[in-house]
Amino acid sequence: MKIIAVIPARYASSRFPGKPLADIHGKPMIWWVYNQIKKATRLNSIIVATDDKRILATCEDLNITVCMTNINHNTPTSRTHEVSTRYEADLYIMINGDEPMIDPKVIDHIIPKSLQKKPYVASAATTISNATDVIDPTNLKVVLSNDNKLLYISRAPIPYPKGTNEYTYKKFVGIQALNKSALDFYVNKPKSPLEWIEESDLLRFIENGIEVDFINVNYNNLSIDTPKDLEKIKKIIRKEEDHEGI
């Protein structure tokens, strides 16, 4: 099975412009993400998909494979689809470009043993251990069926604890696995009503009857959404580097 990891990276983030190029101890964030992904054992290649010449130039300077994509993409999935029209693969692993400490083991876990021709979509979820993360809208909460199919994904704290508060909340980890059939399906369907509301690409699939498989992982993902998040990550990475240097 040929597997390509795609890192959608755009410059014009509303909350953090230029985020992929944010400096982390002398290297841009995209470098940290790329090098963590390289540790995954089942990937054939890694491609940064961008719409900005500054990100393109930075990747080329760092010997990171990069693909210039259309500036009009409004979701990472549609940008990944463009990559799939240029680079053939059995599976595309779409990875958020704002997690410089991403665990490469999660990438390996999300890859299925085999694929069918029908649209295949998979993602990962982890247990929320911090109560404040449940109400944080930057964390996408997921509700899964008994066989780990996605029932719904929301920025709201779902399900609502009316009958009991004995419930373990789970959140989406910024990784998705899609075959070409799923990517084609996505771009050939209009943006769905719930997708407009929640701003989650996965809702276009489940609103149109496409199952989304989830795996449960033990992973405390640390994404960078704001400059304040960046400072937290810098401190964590510095501590780890200091520890390894002992």
N, C-alpha and C positions, 0 to 999 in steps of 0.2 A: 504494500500500500504506500503510495507516494503522498507525503503529508507536508504541507507548506504552512508555516506560521505567518500571519499577517498582522502588522502593528499599524492600525490607522493612526495617523498623526497630523493634526491640523494646527495651524498657528493661531487662528482667530477664535480662541476660547473666550466665552463671555465672562467667566469668573476669573480666568487666569490666562490672559493673552501670552502667547509664546511659550506655553507650558512645556512642550517637548524639548525646548532648548534651555530650560531653567538649570542653572549651575548647581551641581551637587559635588562638592569637594573637587572642583577642577574639571569635571566632565558633565556634559549635558545629560538631562534625565533620560533621553532616548537611548543613550549609550548604556546606562545602567540597566534599563529594561531589556535591551537587546542581549546584553551579556548574561543576564539571568536566564533568559529564554534559551540561550545556547547550551545551557546545562541539561536541558531536556534530552532524553536519549532516543526519541522516536521520530524526530523531525528531519526532513530532507533539506529544508532550507528555511530561511527567515527573511521576510521582505517588509520594509517600512513603506507604507503607502501614504504619501503626503500630497498636499496641494500648494505647498509653499517652497519657493526657491531657497529660502534661508535654511529650512530643514533639509532640503535636498543637498545643498552644499555641505552642510555639517556632516550628514551621513556619508557622503562621498569622501570627505576628508578623513573620516574614521573607518573607512573600508567597510561600511555597513551597506548591504544591498538595499537599494531604494528605488521606488517606482513613483513617478510623477503622475498624479491622477487628477481628474476633473475637479475644478473648484466648486462646482454646483452640487456635489454630494451633500446631503443633509443628515445622513446617518453613517455610522461606521460600517454597517452591513452593506450598504450600497457601494461604498468605497472598496470594500473587500471583493464585492462582485466584479468590479472593474479589473481588479488584479486577476481574478479567475478567468477573465477573457484573454489574458496575456500569458498566464502561467498555468499550465495544465497540472492538475493533481486530483487524487481521489478524495482528499479531505483538506479543508482549510481551517486552521485554528486561528480564530480572531481574538487578539489579546489586547486589552486596554494598554495604552502607552503611558499611563500615569501610575504604574506600580513598579518602582525601581527595585523592590525587594520581593517580587513575585516568586513563588515557590515553583521550580521547574517540575517537581513531582506531580503537581496538580495538572500540568499540561499532559504529562504521560498518562495519568489516570483517566482523562476525559476521552482518550482515543479508543474507539471500539475495536473489537477483534476483527469484525468484518462489516461491510457496507452493502446495502441494497441500492437499486437505482432510484427508488422513491426518495423524496426529500428527507434528509436526515439532519436533525438539529439536536445538539446536546449542550449542556452547560453544567456548572457546578454551584453548590450551595454550601455554606458553612454556618454553624450555630452562632448566634449572637450572644456573646458573653457579657457585654456592657449594656445595661438597660437604656442608656441614652442613645445608643445606636438604633434602637427600635423606632424612636420618633424622629431620627435624623433623615430628612428626605433625600439626602445624597446616597443613602443605603437603600437599595431595592430589596424589599422583603418578598420572599417567595412562599407560596403554599403549594404543597406537593400531594399527589395521590399516594395510595399505599404502595404502588409500584413505581414511585418516583417520577411520575409524569407531571409536568407543570400544569397546575390548575389556574393560578393567577400570580402576577407579579405586580407589586405596587410600591410607591414611595410612602404610602401610609402604613401604619402599624397594623398588619393583617395577620391572622383573623382578630376581630375585636373580642376582648376577653369578657363577654357578658356572663356566660354561664360559669366560667372558672378562669382563674389566672394561672392554672397549672399547665402552661404551654411553653414549649421551647421555640423561640422565633429563629428563623433562618434568613440569611441574606444571600443575594446573588454575588458570585465571585466573577470578576471581569474577564471571563474566558468563555468562548463559544466555539463549538465544532460544527461545521456545516459542509455538506457536500455540494457539488456544483448544481445539482437539481434543486436544492433548498435555496441557494443564492439566486438562481434563475426565478424560482417561484416568488421570492421576496420582491425583486425589482419589477416583476410583472403584475404585482398587486398594488393598488393604491394604499396610501397610508391609512391604517384602520382608525376608527373613532377612539378606541381605548389607547392606542399608540399615541395619538395626538395628545391625549390627556396626561398620560403617565410618562411619556417620552422614554419608552422602552421598546427596542426593536423586536423583542421576542413576542410582544403582543400581536404583531401582524401575523405571526404563524398560528398562534392558538385561536385567534379570532376567525381564521380561515380553515380551521380544522386540521392543522398540521401538529402532530405531537412533538413535544420538546422533552427529551430525556434529561434527567438531572442525576448527578452523582453527588453524594455527600462527602465532604472532605473536612479534615481538621486543619483549618487554615485561617489565621488571623490576618486577612489582607489589609494592607495599608495603602490606600490610594491617595493621590495628591489632587485635591480639588481647588485649593486656595494657597496663596503664599504662606499662610500660617501652617498648613499641612506640610509644606516643603521644609519649613524650619524643624518640625518634629522629626521628619525623615532624616534630615541631616544629622541630628543628634543621635538617632538610633544607629545609623550607619557608622558614625564616628566611634561610638561605643564598641560596635562589633569589630571595627578595624583595630582599635586599641587593644581589644581582648585577644585578637588573633596575633597581634604583635608581641604579646607577652611571652 
